[in-house]
Amino acid sequence: MIVQNGVLQMEHVNWAKTISTTSLFSLSSTNEVLLTLSECAFSGIERTTSRAAVLSFSNDKANIDLNSCTFERCGCRTSTDGGSMMLCVGSENEVKVKGGSFDKCYCSATYGLGGGILLQLLNENPNFLISSSFGSNTAKWGKDIFVLSPNLEAIANPQKISCVTGSLDSLEKVRGYENGNNSVVIPLCIYLLPTPEEIYVSNSDASNHSHCGIVQFPCLMMTHSLTRQTGPKKVTVSGMILMSDELTFAGQKHEIRGNDDESGWTVSDSTSSLNSEMVTVGVETVLSKLFFSLPPSFSLHSIFISSSSQLTLSQCSLFLQMPSSELSFLFLSVKSGALAVDSFSALSTALSGSPLISLCGSSTNTELMNTLWLNMTNSNFTKIERAAGSGGCVSIGNSNDENTKTEIKIEECVFDGCSVAGDGSRGGAINVQLKGNTHLDIISCTFTGCTAPAEERKIGFGGGMALKLIDDDFPFIISSPVFDTEKPNVAKY
C-alpha cells in the first residue's frame, strides 16, 4: 500500500504471512500524510529485498500514530536496516509508537541495523515517542531499535524510548551511531549509566567515544580512557594497546593494571615523532601486571618521567628488541619523588645510550629539600647493555644537587649479563654517585656475567656495580651480594 497524501486510519486489522518485494505500507511522497493504526496485528510479514517489511518512509512530512499494534516475525533477512519498519522524524512531523509489541522481528544478523525499528532523526529535537514492549528480536546492532541521530545523547531518554534504561541489561537493545560517526556504534544506555569506578582499555572491539570504558565497551587508547574520570583513576588494560600519544598522569591517584600476562603497552612506528618523554607522572601512580614491548624503530629518550610524585611498578615486565641503530632510551627517569619497583623483569636485545632506570636529583628551588627515593625488590634484569655512560641498568646520582635527600634500597634483585661499553664507564649493572644527606642499602643482590670495559686502551670500573661516594660521612650498606664463579663479572678495575 503506497500512501502519497491525505489521511489513512485503520483499526483492528490483521495481516499475516505476506511475502513481498516492497514494504506493506510505503509513504513515499513529500506531501503531508497522516497514518493511524490502532490495535492492528502484523505476523509473518517478510520483505525479500531492501528494508522495513511493514512500514517505510524517509521524509519528515509523514505523521505516524501506531497505537497498541503488534509485530511478530516481521522482517527482511537480506536487509541492512529496520526489520519491521523505518521511521523518519524531522522538524515538521510527529511519530508515536505506543503500546503493542515487537517480537521475533529481524534483519540481517551479519550487518543489519535495528531488528524491530530503524529510527532516523533529522534534527536534535525530534518529536517522537516509542513506548512499546520488545521481545526477542534479531540484528547485528540494535536488536530492538537502531538510531541515526545528529545528537544521540539528547534522545537517550526513557521518556522518548521506553526500552532505553540505565542498566547493562539493555546493552544489546538500542544502539546508534554516536553523533553521526558511522564508525562508532554504541548502546544508548551508556549515556544513562554512572561513570564507572574502573575504566577498561582494549585494542580489540574498542572505539573511543564519549562514554566508553565499561567492560563491554572499552576505550581504545589510554589517553582517552583517562579523560573519562574526574576523581581517582583506575584503568584495566586488556591486550597490547598502542602508546601513540603523550600521556600525563595528573590530579589524583592513578591505578593502571593489566588484565592478564599478555596485557600492556607497545609503541607504533609513528611514536618517533613525539617529544622526548611519553608519560609524565606528577601524582601517585601505580602500574601493575603490565607488559611493555618496544619495537626496533623506537628511539624516544624515555617512557616514564616522574617528578615530585610516587610511582610504583608491581609485577611489570619490559622487552626491548634489537634496533637497526643504537637507542638512547630511558624506561624510567625520576627527577624527584619516590619510585617503588617490585617483581619487575627486563629483557633486552638492544644496545642503549642510556641506563634503563635513572634517578637524578634535580631541584630548582634551593630553599626546598627534594626527596629522591628508590625501593627496588625481587626484580630481574637480563642483557641490559649500555653503549656509553655509566650504569647499564640503574644510574643514581645527586652529586650536583645539595638540596636532594636520597634514600636507596635495592634488595634481592638479579642482574644477568648487563654491561656498559664506554671508555671510563662504571657499573655494568648499577652505578651510584652520591653526596651528603644520603642512605644507600644494596642487599642480597645477584650479579652474574656483568661487565665494564677491561682493555688496555678502554677501561671500566665495577663489572657488577660501582660506587662513587663524594662525601665520607653518609651511611651505606652492601650486604650479602651473590657472584657466580661460572659467569664472573668483568672490568678493568
N, C-alpha and C positions, 0 to 999 in steps of 0.2 A: 504494500500500500504506500503510495507516494503522496505526501501532503505538501502542496505548494503555497497555499494561503488559507486564511479562514480559521474555523474552529472545528475540532473533531473531539467528540466526547463519547466514551464507551463505558458501560457498566456491566459487571457480571458476565463477561465474555471469556471463553476458554479457547486456547489454541493448543494443539498437541501434535507431535510427530510431524513437523514440517521441515523439509529439506529444500533449500533454495540457494541460488547464487547471489541473492540480494537480501538486505535486511527486511524483516517483516514490516516495519514502519521506517520510512526514509523521509526526512524533512530536508529536501534539497534546495528549496527556494530561499532567496534572501528576503522574501516578504515576511510580514509578521504572521505567525502561526501560533495557535493555542491547541495543545494536545492534552486532553484529560482522560486518564484511565483509572477507573475505580473498581476495586475488587475483581480484577481480571487475573486469569491464571495462564501461564505460558509454560509448557512442558515439552521437552524434546525438540525444541526449535534449533535447527542446525543450519549454519551458513557454510557453504563449501568453499567460498573464496572470500578474501578480504576480511573485514572486521564487523563486529556487532550484529549478532544473529537477530535480535528483536527490534532494536531501535538505534538509528544512526542519524546524527545531524552535526554539522560543523560550522554553524553560523550563530551569531548572537541575536537573532531575531525571533527564535522559537522559544515560547514559554511552555514548560512541561510541568504537569502535575500528575504524579503517579501515586495513587492512594491505595494502600493495602493490596498491592498486587504481588503475586508470587511468580518466581522464575526458577525453574528446576530443569537441570540438564540442558541448558541453553548455551550455545557457544559456537566457536569456529576453531577447528583443530589446526588449521593452517594459518590462523590469524596471528598477526603480531600484536594487535591491540584490541581490548574490550571484548570479552567473551559474549556477554548478552547485550550490552549497549555501550554507545559512545555518547557522552553528554558534553555540550559546549556551553559555557557560561561566560558572558561578557558584561558590558556595562548597560545594556539595554534589555536584557531578558532575565527571567527568573526560572529556576529549576528546583522542583521539590520532589523528593522520593521519600514518602512517609509510610511507615508500617510495612507490611508484607515481608518478603524474604527472598534471598538468593541462595540456592543450594545446588551443589554439583554443577555449577556453571564453569565454563572453561575456555581458555585459549591455549596456544602452544606452551607446553611446559619447558620448551627449549629456549624460546626467545619472546614469549608473549608477555604483554603488559596489561594487567587488570583482568583477572578471570571473571569477575562479575561486572565491573564498570570501569571504563576509561573516562576520566573526568578531565576535560580541558578547560582551564581557567584563563581568560584573556586579559584580566587585569588583577590588581592586588586587592580589590574589594568586591568580589563577585557576590551576587545574590543567589545563594543556593542552600539547600538543606538535604542531607541524606541521613535518614534515621530508620533504616531497615535493619533486619537481622540477617546475618550471613552464616552459612553453614560451611561445608567442605568444598571450596572452590579451587580451581587449578590455574596457575600461570607461572611463568618464570619469575616475575617480580610483581608484587601486589596481588596476592591470591584473591582478595575481595575487590580492592579498588587500587587503581594506579592514577596518580595525579600529575598533570602537566600544569605548572603554575610559575609565574614570574617571582612569586614570593611564597615558598612552600610553608615557611614558619607561620605566616599570617593566617593560614587556614588550618593549621594543626590544632584543631579545637573540637572537642566533643559536641559542642553546640552546633557545629557545622557538619561534622561527620561523626555520627554517634559511636562508630566502632573504633575511633581513634582514642586510645586511653593511655595514661601514663604507666603502662605495665609492659614488661617484656613479653607477656603473652600475646601482644598484638604486633610483634615484630614483623611477622610474615603477612599480615592482613592488608595494611595500607602503606604503600610506598610511593615515592615520586622522585623526580629529578630535582636536586637542590638548586633552586633559583635559575632554572633553565640550563644548568650544566649537565648535558646528556651523558657525561662520563661518571657522574656520582649519583647512584641510586641509594636512597636511604629510607628507613621507615619513619613515618610521621610521629610515631610515639616517642622518638628520641627527643623531640622538642619539649615533651611534657615530663621527661624523666629528670630527676635532680642530677646535678653534676656529680659523677661518681667519685668516690674517695680514692679510687685507684684507676689510672689510665692505662690502656693497653696499646702497644705499638707492635705492628707486624708488617712483614714485607709481602705477605700473601693475602689476597682478597681484602685489601685495605685501601681506602682512599681518604685523603684529607678533606674534611668538611667541618662545618661549624659546630657540629655536635657529635663528633666521633669520639671513640675512646672506650666504649663499653666492650665487654668480652666479644660479643657477636659482630661488632662493628669497630675494629681497632683503627687507630690512626696509622698513616703510612710513615711519617717522619717524627723523630724525637722532638724537633723544634716545634712542630705543630701541636704535638700532644701536650707540651708544657704550657702552651697558651690556654689550654682548657682548664687549668687550675688556678685559682686565686689564693688558696691557702697552701699549707704544706703539700708538696707534690710527691705522689707515689706512682711510679710507672713500671709496668711489667713488659718486658721485651720478649717477643716470640720470633724465632728465626734470626737471620742476619739482616739487620737493617742498615741502610746507607747513611754514612755521615757525609752529607754533601753540602752542608752549610755550617756556618759558625754558630755556636751554641753558648749561651751564658746561663749559668745557674745563679740566680739572684733572688732576693726576697726571703723566703722561709726555707725550712729544711726540705731537701730532696732525697728520695729513696728510689734508686733505679735498680731493678733486679731482672735477671734472666729467668725465663720460664723453664728452661732445661739446659743441658750441657752444650747444646748447639745454638744457643741464643746469644746475640751480641751485636757488635758494630763492625762494619767493614767500610772501606773507603773506595770511592769511584775515581776514575782517572781525572775527572773534572776538578777534583779537590785541589789539585796543584795550583789552581788559580786563586785560592783563598789566601787570607793573611797567614802570618806565621803560627798563630795559635788557633786551634779549632774549638776547644772547650775552655771557657773561663769559669772558674769556680770561686764564687765570692761569698758563699754561705755554707752551712753544714750540709755535706752531700755524702751519701752512702751508695756505693756501687757494689753489687753482689751478683755472683754467678753469671758474669758476662765474659764472652769470648771476643777478643779484639784481633781481627785479621787484617793485615796491611799488605797491599799488593806491591810488586816490584816498582811501579811507577810512582809510589808515594814519596814525596820529597818535602813535606812540611817540617817546620822546626820542632813543633811539639803538638801532642794531642791535648793534654790537660795542663793548664797553667793555673795554679792556685795562689791566691793572695788573701791574707787575713781571713782564712776560713779553716774549716775542719773537713778534710777529705778522707774517706775510708774506702779501701778496696778489700773485699772479702770474697775468697774463692773465685777470683777472676783469673783469666789467662790471656796471654798475648803471643801472637805468631807473626814474625817478620819474614817475608820471602826475600830471596836474593834479588837485588835490584840490578838494573843494567849499569848503573853508576853508583858511586858512593853516596849513602844517605847522610843527611845531617839531621838527626832525629832525637827528640826527647819524648819519651812517653809521658813522664810526669815532671813538671817544673814547679817547684814550690819556693816562692819568694818569702813568704811568711805564713804563720798559722801552723796547723797540725796535719800530719799525714800518717794514717794508720794503714798498714798493709798486712793482711793475714791470709795465709794459704794461697798466695799468688804464684803463678808459674809463667815463665817467659822462655820461649824458644825462638832462636833467630838463625837465619842463614844469610843475614845481611851484615855488611860492613858499614858502621855508622861513624860519623864525625863527632858524635855527642854521646854522653852517657845515657843509659836508659832512664835513670831517675836522678834528678839534680835538685839539691837543696842548697840555696844560696841566699843567706840573709840579706835583705835589701830594705833599708829604712830611709824614707825621705824626710822624716821629722826627727831631728836629733834629740828632741825633748821626750820622745816616746820610746819605750822599750819594746821592740818586736820580739815575738816568740817564734822560734823555728824548732819544731818538734817532730820527730820521726820514731815510730814504733813499728818495726817490721818483724814478723814472726812466721815460721813454718812455710817459707817461700822458696821456690826453686828457680834458678837462672841457668840456662844452658846455652852455650855457644854465643854469648853476647860479646861481640867484638867491636872495639873502637879503633878507628884508624889514627886518630890524633887526639892529644889531650890526655888527661888522667882520669882514672875511674871507669873501667869498662862497663860496669853495671850501675854503680852508685857513686856519685860525686857529691861530697858535702863540704861546704866552706862558708865561713863567715869572717874571714880574715880582714875584709875591708869594711866591716861594719861593727863598730864597738857598741852599738845600741841593740844588738840582737842577742837574746838569751837562747842558747841552743841546747836541746836535750835529745840525745840519740840513743836508741836501743835497737840492736839487730840481734835476734835470737833464733837459734835452730833453723837457720837458712842454709841452703846448699848452693854453691857456686861451682859449676862444672864447665870447664873449657872456655872460661871467659878471659878476655885479653885486651891489652892496649898495645898499639904498634908504633906510636910515635917516639922519636928520639927524645930521651929525657922524661918520658911519661912514667906515671906512678900508678900502682894498684891495678892489677889485671881485673879484679872484681870490684874492690872498694878503694876509694881514695878519700881521705879525710884531711882537711886543712882547717884548723880551728884556733881561735884565740879567746882568752878570757870568758867568763860567765858561761861555761860550757860543762856539760856532763855527757860522757860517752861510755856506753856499755856494748861490747860485742861478745855474745855468749853462745857457746856450743854451736858454732857455725862450721860448715864443712867446705874446704877449698880443695878441688881436685883438678889438675891439669890446667890451672890458670897461669897466664904468662904476661910478662912485660919484656921488652927487648933485652937480649943478652949477648949482643955482638960487641966487637971491639969499637966499631965506629957508630954504634947505635945502642945506647944503654937505656936500661929501665930500672925502676926501683919497686920491689914488692910484687912478686908474681900474683900472690893472693890478695894482699891488701897493703896499703901504705898510709902511714900517719905522719902528718907534719904538724907539730904542736908549736904554735907561735909563743905561747906562754908556758911557764913551768909549773904553774900552781893550780891548774884545773884538774878535777878528778876524772879518771878514765879506768875502765876495766876491760881487759881482753881475757876471757875465761874459757877454758876447755875447747880450744879450736881443734878441728879434726883435719888431718892431712893424710892423703892416700899415697903411700910409697910407690905403688904401682903406677900411679898417674901423678907424678910430682909437679909441683908448681915451679915455674922457671922465671928467673930475672937475672940481670947482670949483678944487681945488688939487692 
